Every structure is written in structure tokens, then in C-alpha cells.
């Protein structure tokens, strides 16, 4: 399991949008929950925030890579 932020982006917005979102978000103000990571590909880690694409449900989500 990993700590995931309670923020998602619909897949139709695209990978670049998700990466820009990760760069612009103030993550210490977003709650996290512990959950398993399934059916997802790691795209990139930006300043300790993992960007993942869930290919089964077509959305991007974000993980706390520092706190793990």
C-alpha cells in the first residue's frame, strides 16, 4: 500500500496536464489515504509526488513518495 493524495485527474485531460497539475499543486494541503496500487503505471515523480495513470479506470492519481 501507498499514501495517495485525495486528488485525481480524468484521463482525457492527458499526461502533460497531470504533470503540470502535480507541479502546481500545494500538496501539503491535500489529505492522503493509505491504499493499494493496482492497474496503474508510474509516470514520473515530481518533488516527492508520484504521478500514476490508472489504465483500468482512465484517471491520474498522485502518491506521497516522501512519506511512502
C-alpha positions, 0 to 999 in steps of 0.5 A, spaced: 500 500 500 501 507 498 499 514 501 495 517 495 493 524 495 485 525 495 486 528 488 485 525 481 485 527 474 480 524 468 484 521 463 482 525 457 485 531 460 492 527 458 499 526 461 502 533 460 496 536 464 497 531 470 504 533 470 503 540 470 497 539 475 502 535 480 507 541 479 502 546 481 499 543 486 500 545 494 500 538 496 501 539 503 494 541 503 491 535 500 489 529 505 492 522 503 489 515 504 493 509 505 491 504 499 493 499 494 496 500 487 493 496 482 492 497 474 496 503 474 503 505 471 508 510 474 509 516 470 514 520 473 515 523 480 515 530 481 518 533 488 516 527 492 509 526 488 508 520 484 504 521 478 500 514 476 495 513 470 490 508 472 489 504 465 483 500 468 479 506 470 482 512 465 484 517 471 491 520 474 492 519 481 498 522 485 502 518 491 506 521 497 513 518 495 516 522 501 512 519 506 511 512 502 
